[in-house]
């Protein structure tokens, strides 16, 4: 049970993030990338969905004339699932925000063996941003990470801390811990 469950007026029963939804320019490309590079499984696909009496505009806060061409749910080992959308919309923005922009984001993927995972990304020709960062001190001590980009430009992170992070030695609260596969 969450320690916040005793606080007044918080959402009752919230257990965590079930899925993360992302809009991609090409659903087949995105599913193929996550399947071939990370081994994730597409569970199901739906679509298309177009507006009927303004439903899509009200429910999803999208402009009139938007069509959700397809969506796919992917299972991502342990952690949140990934829901991928492919839309067509009038005046659709096709540029991803930078991490420093409002709405900027990245997905971080935990790996047990950082060196082996990095070598795999290189074999797949994935664009790496910079070089691996090894944290030896501070709360993140014990963590190694690197950012990379998917073929359509989504910023992601490869991260590993197999012996835990330094903050765990002085805190009774853990951010996240990998579960056995």
N, C-alpha and C positions, 0 to 999 in steps of 0.2 A: 504494500500500500504506500502511496506517495505521502511524504511528510506534509505536503500541502493540503491533504484531504481534511485536516482539522481546521483549516482556515475558513472563515465564513465566505460564502458567495464565490466559490471557485467551481468550475465545471466538475460535477461529480462523476467518478468512475473513469476519468481519462487515464488510459494506460500507456499512451505513447503515440508515436508517429506510425500509422499503418501504411501509408504510401506517400510518395512525393510525386506530384504531377508536373510534367515538363512538356512544353510545346516544341516540336522539332520540325525542320523543313521537309524531311523525308522519313516517314515511319519505317519503311523497309531498311533504309540505311542505319537508322538508330537501333532497331531491333537486331540487325546483323552485327553492328559494332558490339553491343553489350553481350550478345550471345557468343561471338567468336573470341572476344578479348577477355571477358570475365566469366563466361560459362553460364550466364543467366538464362532462364527459360521463359519464353513467352507462354503465358497461361491461357489467355484468350484475347480476342479482338472484337471490336464493335464498330458500327458506323455504316453509312454516314447519318448525321443528324443535322437537319436544317430547321429553321424557325417555323413553328406552327403557332400562330397567334401571339408572337412575341416571347414564347417560352424560353428559347435559348438566350435571348437578350436579357431577360429577367433573371434566369437561373445562373448564368455564367458571366454576366456583366460584359458582354461583347457587343460590338456595333451591329446594327441591322444589316442583314445580308450575309452574316457569317455562317459558314457551314463547317461543322466538325466532320471532316472527311472520314477519319478513322481514329481509333484509339486502341492501344494495346496495354495490357497489364503484364508486367514481368516480375518474376520471383527472383530476388537478389540474395541468395544464400541466407544469412540471418541478418535481420535488420528490416528497415522499411522496404516495401515493394516499390516499384517504379511504374507510374502510369504515363505513357507517352501519347501525346496528341499530335495529329496533323490537321491543321485548319486551313481553310481558305477564307479570306475576309477582305472587304474593301479597305484599301490603305493599310494593309498589314505591315507592321514594322518587321524587317528581316535582319536587323542588326541586334546582336546580343549586347546587353549592358556590360560595362567593365565592372570588375569587383568593387571599384570605388564609386560607381554610380548608385543612386537610390534604386533598389530592386536588384542590384548586383548580387551574384550568388556563385556558389560552387558546390559540387557534391564531393564528399570525401569517402574514399573506400579503404577500409582497413584490410591489411594483408599480414599474414604471419611472417613471411620471409621477404623483407623489403628488396634485397638484392635480386632475388629470383623474379619477383614481380616486376621490378624495373627492367630487367633483361627481357621479360616477356613483352612489355610495352614497346621496347626498342625493336624487337623482332616483328611486331605488328606495324611498325612505322609510325607510331603515335607521336605527335608533336609534344615534346617535353619543354616546359618553361623553366629555364635556369638549370640549376644542379641540385641534387639532394641537400636538404638542410638537416643537420644533426643537432638536436638540442641536448646539451650536456648539463645545463644549469637552469634554474628557475622552475616554475611549476610544471612546465612541459618537458623538463629534463627526462631523457630516456626515449624521446620521440624522434622519428625520422620522417620527413615528408618531402614531396615534390608535387608541383602543379603540372597538369598536362591538359591538352585540348582534344575533344572528340573531333571527328572529321568535319562536323558542321560548326565547330567553334565553341561548344560548351566547355567552360572551365571546370576541371575536376582535380581532385587531389588523391594521391596515393599516400597512405599514412600507416605507420607501424610503431608500436611500443610494447614489444613482447615481454619486457620485464616491468611493465607498468610505467606510469609517469611519476615524477618526483612528488607532486602534490599529494599523491595517494598515501604517502608515508606520514602525513600530518593531518589528514582529513578523514572523517568517517563517511563522507559523501563521495561517490564515484560518478563521473560523467557517463561513461559507457565502457563496457567490458566485452571483448569478443567471446562468443560462445563456440564450443566445439562444433565443427561441421558434421 
